[in-house]
Amino acid sequence: MTTEILLYVVLAGVAGVAIGLAIGLKRTMTLTRELAAKEAELASRAAADEERERMLTAASEHLGAAFHELADRQFRSHSETFLKLARETLTVHTERAKGDLAAREQAIDNLVAPIREALARAEQQLHELDRSRRETHGSISAQLEALAASQQALSAETRNLVGALRRPEVRGQWGEITLRRLVELAGMVEHCDFVTQSHQPTENGAVRPDMIIRLPEGRELVVDVKTPLDAYLEATEAASDADRRVALERHAAIVAGRVRELANKAYWSQFERSPEFVLLFIPGDQFLSAALAERPALLDDALRQNIILTTPTSLVALLKAVAYGWQQTALAQNAVEIRSSAVQLYERLVTFASHLGNVGKSLSDSVRAFNASVGSLERMVLPSARRFTDLGVQPRQRVTPPRAIEELARDVAVADPPEPATAESTESSP
């Protein structure tokens, strides 16, 4: 601002000089005739003008030097300010860049850390899977070897079993064992519901069924076990379908022959309490299915001869039904005793209820007496006691009257005794 003022002053001075020169020249031209008179004045003015010009030149030089110095000072000041501002700005941007860089590095680390951890877990899982695979492979190899050994042993046992089942006495024992297991499974244990190997004398000698099932009301159900396996085993070992078909046809014929043999024994006529049919038990559903596949009418033919063909599946259902019948019979037999026990229990409950009613009556009398005592206390005793307080007696504790009991003991109600049991209700009870 000061520099501009100085410039304006200098320029004004220069302009004044120029104007003065113009005026002097004009006056010189107009005052030529007065030149002689004015030479002294002109000389002095010329000297003054020279002095003024010298002073103007000096002032101009001084102002120029001052202007250059001021310009240099301002330039240096602006340069330092610019450098300082640039330095501060650079510092701020540098710090900000460092912060942004750290934040970006942290963000990248946050993004990469889960991936790094996942890769580490995946690598660990791969190692564990590889180790588990090796262990599993070794275990599977060992199991396959054990399975192969057991398969060989099973094949040997199967051959031995097939060889044993070709013997009639072994087949008979196997059928009887299977029958006993089914009876145990159905709950028809030997000591309570059935007997085995019972001998029944006849005109032609002793008849021995494989099992007699005891039915309720003294009825008996005869069971005979047949194990026709020779032809069936030949069919399983046949090399061609034709040989297998021939063996299965022979197997069906053997089963039909066993039905006729059992029908000729007529067990239902030898056991008085037996129904007019006998159960022929074949210890394998597949054996009967193979025979029925060749002779679909085999079941009907057997029924016409009073023979019912059974397998483990059908026999266990029949035994379950018989066991349920025994349970219902036992419940019916115990119904009278249960009724008698119920009547006796009821009579005892009546006696107990009577005693309990007497106790309740005594409690009610006690409650009434207690309430009367409370009323007497409130009407006659407490008013006299309160007079002591009016006379200046200060007791340590005040009398709190007891509360009357508003509830009395309930009466005990006893229902009518049950009606005596009848024969019809006993028979129809479960």
Secondary structure, DSSP 8 states (H G I E B T S, - for coil): -HHHHHHHHHHHHHHHHHHHHHHHHHHHHHTSTTHHHHHHHHHHHHHHHHHHHHHHHHHHHHHHHHHHHHHHHHHHHHHHHHHHHHHHHHHHHHHHHHHHHHHHHHHHHHHHHHHHHHHHHHHHHHHHHHHHHHHHHHHHHHHHHHHHHHHHHHHHHHHHHHHHHTSHHHHHHHHHHHHHHHHHHTT--TTTTEEES--EEETTEEE--SEEEE-GGG-EEEEEE----HHHHHHHT-SSHHHHHHHHHHHHHHHHHHHHHHHHH-HHHHSTTS-S-EEEE-S-HHHHHHHHHH-TTHHHHHHHTTEEEE-HHHHHHHHHHHHHHHHHHHHHHHHHHHHHHHHHHHHHHHHHHHHHHHHHHHHHHHHHHHHHHHHHIIIIIHHHHHHHHHTT---SS-------------------------HHHHHH--
